[in-house]
């Protein structure tokens, strides 16, 4: 990880503080933001599978953006991993090892959970746990959506504003940035998490650094997508699941890394 600066907060009289330090993951170039250790309220109680409960997480880095087509191409060229040119749902963007140039900075889609995990391992990272994903999406204030507690379709890519398009660039919709500085954790693409899905898991999860059930048949995905329209899907606490082998045109991923005791210099 190399130092990438941070998100500045003005304190007045020409003084600033780095609110959320940034760094760059050396292997794949992902910009990552630091999320400090601490307790947060996980779940919002709006569905039966996400009751409110307190969870403490160790510090970690999470991708500011979802992994892009350009990044995934470098992974494919370096490893020979299969290309995301087939879709079990929707239409694939790639044809062989190529994709439209204008899609280079869009999130890679049509990747299974196994594809996403293989990329994360190559990058020296991992997929976020549900807890890591949710804490970053809801920010330090525990908001319902990354930007606040009220639904606003104009703050993320969704079925109500996409027109004839599908995904947008990973840096799109700056009005939807989370309190920790992550982009598009609501909308654009659903994102794979590391966990197996269990609707009753919250009632039996450990209180520190939960990693989900030990097994299952479905993996968690979070965040809503360009193909989703109902506000419920875009909540930071909303849990959804799908078979890990499914490759869909509205599904991608972002990365996490554990944080060392001190920040990169």
MIKOL-746610 format. One line per 4 residues: number of its first residue (from 1); for each residue z, x, y of N, C-alpha, C. Coordinates in steps of 0.02 Angstrom, whole numbers, plus 32768, in hexadecimal, padded with zeros to 4 digits. Example, Ala and Ser with C-alpha at 12.3 -4.5 7.8 and 13.67 -1.06 7.14 Angstrom:
# MIKOL-746610
1 = 8186:8294:7EE4:8186:8267:7F1F:8186:8294:7F5B; 8162:8282:7F90:8165:82AC:7FCB:818A:8285:8002
END
This chain:
# MIKOL-746610
1 = 8000:802B:7FC4:8000:8000:8000:8000:802C:803E; 7FD4:801E:806C:7FD4:8043:80AC:7FE9:8015:80E4; 8006:8032:8118:8021:800C:8150:7FE8:7FE9:8174; 7FF1:7FA7:8180:7FBE:7F82:81A3:7FD7:7F61:81E2
5 = 8012:7F76:81FB:802D:7F59:8238:8056:7F1B:8228; 804D:7EE5:824F:8074:7EA9:8242:8064:7E73:8275; 8085:7E3B:826D:807D:7E03:829A:80B3:7E0A:82D0; 809D:7E0F:830F:80CB:7E1D:8345:80E8:7DDD:8363
9 = 8128:7DE0:8373:8149:7DAA:8399:8162:7DC8:83DA; 814E:7DA9:8413:8163:7DC2:8454:81AC:7DB0:8461; 81D3:7DE1:8474:821A:7DD6:8483:8227:7DD1:84CD; 81F4:7DE0:84F6:81FC:7DDF:853E:8204:7E24:855B
13 = 81F3:7E2C:859B:81FA:7E6B:85C0:81D4:7EA3:859C; 819A:7E91:8581:8170:7EC4:8562:8187:7EDB:851E; 81B7:7EBA:8501:81D1:7ECE:84BF:81B6:7E9F:8489; 81A7:7EBC:8450:818C:7E96:8417:81B1:7EA9:83D7
17 = 81AE:7E7C:83A7:81CB:7E8B:8366:8196:7E7B:8331; 8192:7EA7:82FD:8165:7E97:82C5:8187:7E62:829B; 816D:7E25:829F:818D:7DEC:827E:8182:7DEF:8233; 8144:7DFA:821F:8133:7DFC:81D8:8105:7E38:81CC
21 = 8120:7E70:81B6:80F8:7EAC:81AC:80BD:7EA1:817D; 8086:7EC2:818C:804A:7EBF:8164:803C:7F02:8144; 801B:7F01:810B:8005:7F3E:80E9:7FC4:7F2E:80C5; 7FA1:7F63:80B0:7F62:7F5B:808C:7F6A:7F76:8046
25 = 7F58:7F4E:8015:7F5A:7F64:7FCF:7F21:7F94:7FC3; 7F31:7FD2:7FB1:7EFE:8006:7FAF:7EC6:7FF8:7F7D; 7ED5:7FDC:7F44:7EA3:7FD4:7F10:7E6B:7FA4:7F23; 7E7D:7F6B:7F40:7E49:7F39:7F4D:7E42:7F26:7F97
29 = 7E6B:7F43:7FC2:7E65:7F35:800A:7E84:7EF5:8021; 7EAA:7ED3:7FF7:7ECA:7E95:800C:7EFE:7EA2:8042; 7EFB:7E7C:8078:7F2F:7E7F:80AB:7F69:7E55:8093; 7FA5:7E72:8095:7FE0:7E50:807A:8017:7E4D:80AF
33 = 803C:7E17:80AD:8073:7E0E:80DC:80B5:7E10:80B7; 80E7:7E2B:80D8:8129:7E34:80BA:8153:7DF4:80C0; 816E:7DDD:8088:819C:7DA4:8088:81E0:7DBF:8074; 8212:7DBA:809F:8253:7DD9:8092:827A:7DB7:805B
37 = 82A9:7DDD:803F:82D7:7DC1:800D:8300:7D89:802C; 830F:7D57:8004:833B:7D23:801E:8334:7CE2:7FF8; 8361:7CB3:8009:8363:7C72:7FE9:8336:7C42:800F; 8318:7C13:7FEC:82F3:7BDE:800D:82F8:7B9F:7FE4
41 = 82E8:7B67:8003:82EA:7B26:7FE1:82A6:7B1A:7FC1; 82A3:7B1D:7F7F:8265:7B12:7F5B:8261:7AC9:7F46; 8225:7AAD:7F49:821B:7A67:7F3B:822B:7A3D:7F79; 8209:7A03:7F7E:8217:79D8:7FB8:822E:7992:7FA3
45 = 8236:7987:7F61:8250:7947:7F4A:8221:790D:7F4F; 81E2:7919:7F60:81B3:78E3:7F69:8190:78CF:7F28; 8196:78F7:7EF4:817C:78E7:7EB2:81B3:78F6:7E7F; 81AE:78D7:7E45:81E3:78DF:7E13:81E6:7925:7DF7
49 = 81AF:794C:7DFC:81B0:7990:7DDF:81C1:79C6:7E12; 81D3:79B2:7E50:81E4:79E5:7E81:8223:79D3:7EA8; 825B:79C7:7E86:829A:79B9:7EAA:82B0:79F6:7ED3; 82D3:79E9:7F09:82EC:7A1F:7F33:8321:7A47:7F0E
53 = 831E:7A88:7F12:8351:7AB3:7EF5:834D:7AF7:7F18; 8383:7B1D:7F16:8387:7B5D:7F38:8371:7B95:7F0A; 8347:7BC1:7F23:832D:7BFA:7EFD:8332:7C38:7F29; 8346:7C70:7F0C:8346:7CAF:7F2F:830F:7CDC:7F12
57 = 82E7:7CF8:7F3F:82B0:7D24:7F2A:82BB:7D6A:7F45; 82AB:7D9B:7F1C:82A7:7DE0:7F33:826D:7DE6:7F64; 826E:7E19:7F8F:8239:7E23:7FBF:81F7:7E31:7F9B; 81C0:7E1C:7FB9:817E:7E27:7F9B:8148:7E27:7FD1
61 = 810F:7E3E:7FBD:80D3:7E3B:7FE7:80A5:7E06:7FC9; 8085:7DDE:7FF4:8054:7DAD:7FDC:8015:7DB2:8006; 7FDC:7DA4:7FE6:7F9D:7DA9:8009:7F9A:7D79:8044; 7F86:7D92:807D:7F7A:7D67:80B7:7F41:7D37:80A8
65 = 7F11:7D4F:8081:7ED6:7D28:806F:7ECE:7D24:8023; 7EA9:7CF2:800D:7E93:7CF0:7FC7:7E61:7D28:7FBB; 7E5B:7D3C:7F7D:7E2B:7D70:7F6A:7DE4:7D55:7F76; 7DB9:7D7F:7F93:7D75:7D6A:7FA6:7D41:7D7C:7F72
69 = 7D06:7D60:7F7B:7CCD:7D72:7F50:7CBE:7DBC:7F54; 7CC0:7DD9:7F90:7CB1:7E20:7F98:7CE3:7E4B:7F73; 7D22:7E3A:7F76:7D55:7E5F:7F51:7D4B:7E58:7F06; 7D3C:7E1C:7EF0:7D34:7E10:7EA8:7CF8:7E36:7E8D
73 = 7CC4:7E3D:7EB5:7C8A:7E63:7E9F:7C9C:7EAC:7E92; 7CC6:7EC9:7EBD:7CDB:7F0E:7EB2:7D02:7F14:7E70; 7D2A:7EE2:7E62:7D4F:7EE0:7E23:7D20:7EDD:7DE7; 7CEE:7EB2:7DEB:7CBD:7EAB:7DB5:7C98:7EEC:7DAA
77 = 7C83:7F0C:7DE1:7C5E:7F4B:7DDB:7C89:7F83:7DBF; 7CCA:7F81:7DCE:7CF7:7FB6:7DB7:7D0D:7FAD:7D6E; 7D0F:7F6F:7D57:7D2C:7F61:7D16:7CFC:7F44:7CE3; 7CC5:7F28:7CFA:7C97:7F05:7CCD:7CB0:7EBF:7CBA
81 = 7CE3:7EA6:7CDC:7CFD:7E63:7CCD:7CC6:7E30:7CD8; 7CCB:7DF8:7CB5:7C97:7DC4:7CBB:7C93:7DAA:7D02; 7C58:7D96:7D15:7C4D:7D7C:7D59:7C5C:7D31:7D5B; 7C6F:7D17:7D94:7C7F:7CD0:7D9A:7C40:7CA6:7DA9
85 = 7C10:7CA9:7D7D:7BD0:7C88:7D88:7BC9:7C48:7D5F; 7BFF:7C30:7D42:7BFE:7BF2:7D1C:7C38:7BC7:7D32; 7C2C:7B85:7D35:7C60:7B57:7D4C:7C6B:7B20:7D19; 7CA9:7B14:7D08:7CBB:7ADA:7CE0:7CC1:7A9B:7D0B
89 = 7CC7:7AA6:7D4C:7CCA:7A6F:7D7C:7CAC:7A86:7DBE; 7C7E:7A5F:7DDA:7C5C:7A75:7E17:7C23:7AA3:7E08; 7C0D:7AC8:7E3B:7BD4:7AF4:7E35:7BE8:7B3C:7E45; 7BD3:7B6A:7E1A:7BE3:7BB1:7E25:7BBE:7BCC:7E61
93 = 7BDE:7BF9:7E85:7BC1:7C1A:7EC0:7B98:7C56:7EAB; 7BAF:7C79:7E79:7B8F:7CB7:7E62:7B53:7CA8:7E35; 7B23:7CD5:7E36:7AEC:7CD6:7E05:7AE9:7D1E:7DEB; 7AFF:7D28:7DAD:7B06:7D6D:7D96:7B3A:7D90:7DC1
97 = 7B29:7DCC:7DD9:7B57:7DF2:7E02:7B4A:7DEA:7E4D; 7B2B:7DB5:7E60:7B1C:7DAB:7EA7:7B34:7D66:7EBD; 7B3E:7D60:7EFE:7B51:7D22:7F1D:7B33:7D21:7F63; 7B2B:7CE8:7F83:7B0F:7CE6:7FC7:7B36:7D13:7FF7
101 = 7B15:7D3D:801E:7B38:7D6B:804B:7B6A:7D48:8078; 7B5B:7D0B:808D:7B88:7CE9:80BA:7BC9:7CD3:8098; 7BCC:7CDA:8056:7C08:7CC8:8030:7C34:7D04:8022; 7C24:7D3E:803C:7C49:7D7B:802B:7C93:7D75:803C
105 = 7CA3:7D55:8075:7CE9:7D50:808A:7D06:7D0C:807A; 7CE7:7CE7:804D:7D03:7CA9:8034:7D2B:7CB8:7FF5; 7D5B:7C8D:7FE3:7D82:7C9B:7FA6:7D57:7C97:7F68; 7D62:7CC5:7F3A:7D3F:7CC2:7EFA:7D58:7C84:7ED5
109 = 7D2A:7C61:7EB5:7D3B:7C25:7E8E:7D1D:7C2B:7E48; 7D27:7BF9:7E20:7D0F:7BFA:7DDA:7D2F:7C33:7DB4; 7D6E:7C41:7DC3:7D94:7C73:7D9E:7DCC:7C50:7D78; 7DD3:7C60:7D39:7E09:7C45:7D10:7E4A:7C68:7D22
113 = 7E81:7C4F:7D06:7EC2:7C70:7D10:7EBE:7CB7:7CF3; 7E9D:7CBF:7CBB:7E97:7D01:7C9C:7E6D:7D30:7CC8; 7E38:7D17:7CE6:7E10:7D3F:7D14:7E3A:7D56:7D4F; 7E5F:7D27:7D6C:7E89:7D37:7DA6:7EBE:7D6B:7D94
117 = 7EDC:7D63:7D59:7F0F:7D92:7D42:7EF1:7DD8:7D37; 7EB5:7DDA:7D1B:7E94:7E1B:7D10:7E87:7E3E:7D52; 7E70:7E19:7D84:7E65:7E36:7DC6:7EA6:7E50:7DE3; 7EDA:7E27:7DDF:7F1B:7E3B:7DFB:7F34:7E7C:7DDB
121 = 7F2D:7E81:7D9A:7F43:7EBE:7D77:7F1B:7EFA:7D8E; 7ED9:7EF2:7D95:7EAE:7F29:7DAD:7EC3:7F3E:7DF3; 7ED8:7F0E:7E1C:7EEB:7F1C:7E62:7F32:7F37:7E68; 7F56:7F3D:7E30:7F9B:7F55:7E33:7FCA:7F20:7E4D
125 = 7FB8:7EE1:7E43:7FDF:7EA9:7E5E:7FEC:7E76:7E27; 7FFB:7E39:7E3A:8006:7E03:7E0C:7FF4:7DC2:7E2E; 7FF0:7D8C:7E08:7FEB:7D4A:7E26:8030:7D36:7E3E; 8035:7D10:7E74:8077:7CFB:7E8B:8097:7CC9:7E5C
129 = 80D9:7CCD:7E55:80FD:7C98:7E33:80FA:7C5A:7E5F; 810A:7C21:7E41:810E:7BE4:7E6A:813E:7BED:7EA5; 8176:7C0C:7E98:81A8:7C15:7ECC:818E:7C42:7F04; 816E:7C7A:7EF2:8151:7CA6:7F25:811C:7C83:7F4D
133 = 80F0:7C5F:7F2B:80BA:7C3C:7F4D:80D7:7C09:7F7E; 8108:7BE2:7F67:8123:7BAC:7F92:8149:7BC7:7FCD; 8171:7BFB:7FC3:8197:7C16:7FFB:8168:7C2E:8032; 8132:7C51:801F:8103:7C69:8051:80DF:7C2F:8074
137 = 80CC:7BFC:804E:80A7:7BC4:806B:80D1:7B9C:809C; 8111:7B94:808E:813C:7B69:80B7:815F:7B8F:80EF; 815B:7BD2:80EE:8178:7BF9:8123:81C4:7BF8:8123; 81E1:7C1B:8153:822A:7C21:8155:824C:7BDF:8167
141 = 8226:7BAF:8182:8242:7B6E:8195:823D:7B3A:815E; 821C:7B4B:8126:8216:7B1C:80EF:81ED:7ADF:8100; 81B5:7AE7:8124:818D:7AAF:813B:8168:7A8D:8101; 8154:7A50:810B:8130:7A2B:80D7:80EA:7A49:80CE
145 = 80C8:7A56:8105:8087:7A77:8104:808E:7ABB:8125; 8061:7AE9:811B:806A:7B2B:813A:8073:7B29:8186; 8054:7AF8:81A7:8055:7AF5:81F0:808D:7AC8:820C; 80AB:7A9D:81E3:80DD:7A6F:81FD:80EE:7A39:81CA
149 = 810E:7A04:81E2:8123:79CE:81B5:80F6:7991:81B7; 80C2:7993:81E1:8094:795B:81E6:804F:796F:81CE; 8030:7943:81A8:7FED:7951:818F:7FBA:7953:81C8; 7F8E:7985:81C6:7F59:798C:81F8:7F1C:79A7:81D4
153 = 7EEC:797B:81C6:7EB1:798E:81A0:7E88:79C4:81C2; 7E91:79CD:8204:7E6B:79FE:8228:7E85:7A45:8221; 7EBC:7A4E:81FE:7EDB:7A90:81F8:7ECA:7AB3:81B6; 7EA1:7A94:818C:7E8F:7AB3:814C:7E4D:7A97:8133
157 = 7E2B:7ABB:8109:7DED:7AA3:80EB:7DFE:7A70:80B4; 7DE3:7A34:80BC:7DF0:79FF:808C:7DB4:79D0:8089; 7DB7:799F:805D:7D7E:7973:8051:7D6E:7948:808D; 7D9C:7942:80BC:7D91:7918:80F6:7D6D:793B:812F
161 = 7D6A:797E:812D:7D49:79A2:8164:7D17:79D6:814E; 7D08:79DA:810D:7CDB:7A0F:80F5:7C91:7A00:8103; 7C80:79C1:8111:7C3A:79B0:811B:7C13:79BE:80DB; 7BDC:79E4:80E3:7BB3:79F7:80A9:7BC8:7A39:808B
165 = 7BFE:7A56:80A4:7C15:7A98:808C:7C48:7A90:8054; 7C5B:7AC8:8038:7C91:7ACA:8007:7CC8:7AF7:8023; 7CCC:7B36:800F:7CFF:7B63:8029:7CEF:7B79:8071; 7D20:7B96:8091:7D17:7BB6:80D2:7D2F:7BFE:80CA
169 = 7D22:7C2A:80FB:7D3D:7C6E:80F7:7D89:7C6E:80EF; 7DA3:7CA0:80CE:7DEB:7CA2:80C0:7E15:7CA5:80FF; 7DF7:7CB9:8137:7E1B:7CBC:8176:7E11:7C7D:81A0; 7DF0:7C4A:8184:7DE2:7C0D:81A9:7E20:7BE4:81B8
173 = 7E18:7BB5:81E6:7E4D:7B86:81F9:7E8D:7BAA:820F; 7E8A:7BD1:8245:7EC5:7BF5:825C:7EFF:7BC8:826F; 7EF0:7B88:827E:7F26:7B59:828E:7F50:7B46:8253; 7F3C:7B5C:8217:7F61:7B4B:81DB:7F89:7B85:81BF
177 = 7F8F:7BBB:81E4:7FB3:7BF6:81CC:7FFD:7BE6:81C2; 801A:7C01:818C:8060:7BF4:817D:808E:7C1D:81AA; 80CE:7C0E:81A7:80FF:7C33:81CE:8104:7C7C:81BD; 80F0:7C8E:8180:80F0:7CD5:816C:80AD:7CF6:8179
181 = 807C:7CCF:8191:803C:7CED:81A3:8006:7CE8:816E; 800F:7CC0:813A:7FDC:7CB9:8107:7FA9:7C84:811C; 7F6C:7C8D:8107:7F35:7C60:811A:7F20:7C35:80DF; 7F12:7BF6:80EC:7EF5:7BC8:80BC:7F1E:7BBF:807C
185 = 7F60:7BBD:8084:7F88:7BAA:804A:7F87:7B5E:8041; 7F6F:7B3A:8072:7F5A:7AF5:806A:7F0F:7AF3:8073; 7EED:7AD6:8044:7EA5:7ACD:804B:7E7B:7B09:8036; 7E3B:7B02:803C:7E08:7B32:8029:7E02:7B35:7FDD
189 = 7E30:7B56:7FBA:7E2F:7B55:7F70:7E75:7B4D:7F54; 7E7B:7B2A:7F1C:7EB8:7B2D:7EF5:7EC3:7B75:7EDF; 7F01:7B8A:7ED9:7F10:7BCF:7EC7:7F3B:7BD2:7E88; 7F24:7BFC:7E59:7F4A:7C07:7E1B:7F8D:7C28:7E2B
193 = 7FC1:7C12:7E0A:8002:7C34:7E0A:800F:7C52:7DC5; 8040:7C7D:7DC0:804E:7C9F:7D81:806D:7C71:7D4D; 808F:7C3C:7D62:80BA:7C15:7D36:8094:7BE5:7D07; 80B2:7BDB:7CCC:80A1:7BA1:7CA4:80BF:7B64:7CC8
197 = 80A1:7B2A:7CBC:80BA:7AEC:7CDB:80E9:7AC7:7CAC; 8121:7AB1:7CC7:8150:7A85:7CA4:816C:7A57:7CD9; 8160:7A16:7CD3:8175:79E7:7D06:81C1:79E7:7D10; 81E7:79FA:7CDD:8230:79FA:7CE2:824E:7A3F:7CEF
201 = 8224:7A70:7CFE:823C:7AB5:7D03:826F:7ABF:7D3B; 8267:7A9E:7D72:8294:7AAA:7DAB:82DD:7A9C:7D9A; 82E8:7A6E:7D6B:832C:7A5D:7D59:834F:7A91:7D2E; 8329:7AC0:7D14:8346:7AF3:7CE8:8333:7B3A:7CFB
205 = 8310:7B42:7D34:82FA:7B85:7D47:8335:7BB0:7D5F; 832C:7BF1:7D59:835F:7C1F:7D73:835F:7C1B:7DBF; 8397:7C2F:7DDD:839F:7C29:7E25:8380:7C64:7E4A; 8372:7C9B:7E27:8355:7CD5:7E48:8314:7CEA:7E26
209 = 82E1:7CF1:7E4D:829F:7D08:7E36:8287:7CE3:7DF8; 8282:7CA0:7DFB:8269:7C7B:7DC2:8220:7C8B:7DB4; 820F:7C8F:7D74:81CB:7CA1:7D61:81A9:7C6B:7D36; 81C8:7C31:7D33:81AA:7BFA:7D0E:81BD:7BFB:7CC5
213 = 81A7:7BC8:7CA0:81B6:7BC3:7C58:8198:7BFE:7C32; 81B3:7C0A:7BF6:819B:7C41:7BCC:8158:7C32:7BAC; 8145:7BF2:7BA8:8106:7BE1:7B8A:80F0:7B9B:7B9F; 80B6:7B87:7B88:809B:7B46:7B99:8052:7B42:7B8A
217 = 8031:7B0E:7BA2:7FE9:7B06:7B98:7FC3:7B03:7BDA; 7FE7:7AFA:7C11:7FC7:7AF3:7C53:7FE6:7B26:7C83; 7FBC:7B3F:7CB1:7FD4:7B6C:7CE5:7FD6:7B47:7D28; 8001:7B5F:7D54:800A:7B3F:7D95:7FD3:7B55:7DC5
221 = 7FBD:7B25:7DED:7F92:7B34:7E26:7FAF:7B11:7E63; 7FA4:7B2D:7E9D:7FC4:7B14:7EDA:7F92:7B10:7F14; 7F9F:7AE2:7F43:7F82:7AE7:7F85:7F4B:7AB7:7F99; 7F2E:7A90:7F6C:7EF7:7A66:7F80:7EB7:7A8D:7F8B
225 = 7E80:7A6A:7F9A:7E3F:7A8D:7FA0:7E0F:7A66:7FCB; 7DD3:7A83:7FD3:7D9D:7A61:7FF7:7D88:7A20:7FD6; 7D96:7A18:7F96:7D84:79DC:7F72:7DBB:79A8:7F70; 7DF4:79B7:7F91:7E2D:7989:7F91:7E33:7966:7FD4
229 = 7E47:7927:7FD4:7E4C:7903:8013:7E91:78E7:8022; 7EB7:78D6:7FEE:7EF9:78B7:7FF9:7F2B:78EB:8012; 7F51:78DC:8046:7F81:790D:8062:7FB3:7927:802F; 7FC4:78FF:7FFC:7FF6:7913:7FCC:7FE5:7957:7FAC
233 = 7FA5:7965:7FA1:7F92:79A2:7F7E:7F9E:79E2:7FA8; 7FA5:79DA:7FE9:7FA8:7A13:8015:7FEF:7A27:8028; 8021:7A03:800F:8066:7A15:801B:8076:7A58:7FFB; 80A0:7A80:801C:80B3:7AC0:8000:80D9:7ABB:7FBF
237 = 80FB:7A82:7FB4:8123:7A79:7F78:80FF:7A55:7F40; 80C1:7A3D:7F4D:809E:7A16:7F1A:808A:7A42:7EE0; 8096:7A29:7EA3:8087:7A4E:7E65:804E:7A2B:7E41; 801D:7A53:7E2C:7FE7:7A38:7E03:7FDB:7A68:7DCA
241 = 7FB6:7A54:7D98:7FAE:7A7E:7D5C:7F69:7A72:7D3E; 7F54:7AA4:7D17:7F14:7A9F:7CF5:7F12:7AD2:7CBD; 7EE3:7AC9:7C8F:7EDB:7AF9:7C59:7EC8:7B3D:7C74; 7EE6:7B73:7C5C:7EDB:7BB6:7C78:7E93:7BD0:7C6F
245 = 7E6D:7BB4:7C41:7E29:7BCB:7C37:7DF5:7BA8:7C62; 7E0B:7B77:7C89:7DDC:7B4E:7CB0:7DC3:7B74:7CED; 7D81:7B72:7CF8:7D62:7B95:7D30:7D43:7B60:7D5E; 7D5D:7B5A:7D99:7D4C:7B23:7DC6:7D36:7B3D:7E0A
249 = 7D08:7B1A:7E2A:7CED:7B30:7E6A:7D1C:7B25:7EA5; 7D57:7B0B:7E98:7D89:7B01:7ECD:7DCA:7B25:7EBD; 7DC5:7B5B:7E96:7E03:7B7D:7E81:7DFB:7BC9:7E88; 7E2C:7BE9:7EA9:7E2D:7C31:7EB1:7E73:7C4C:7EA8
253 = 7E85:7C81:7ECD:7EC8:7C9E:7EC6:7ED4:7CD1:7EFD; 7F14:7CE2:7F07:7F29:7D19:7F32:7F5B:7D44:7F0C; 7F6E:7D7C:7F28:7F96:7DAE:7F04:7FDD:7DB4:7F21; 8009:7DCF:7EF7:804B:7DE5:7F0F:805A:7E2A:7EF2
257 = 8088:7E4C:7F14:80A5:7E8A:7EFC:80EF:7E8B:7F0B; 8117:7EA8:7EDE:815F:7EAE:7EF0:8166:7EDF:7F29; 819A:7ED7:7F50:81A8:7F03:7F89:81DB:7F37:7F75; 81D1:7F74:7F89:8203:7FA8:7F7F:823C:7F9C:7FAF
261 = 8274:7FBE:7FA5:82AD:7FB4:7FD3:829B:7FBE:801C; 826D:7FEB:802A:8259:7FF6:8070:8210:7FE5:8077; 81FC:7FD4:80B4:81B7:7FC3:80C2:818B:8002:80C3; 8149:7FFB:80B6:811D:8035:80BB:8121:8054:8101
265 = 811F:8095:8104:8124:80B6:8146:80DF:80BA:8165
END
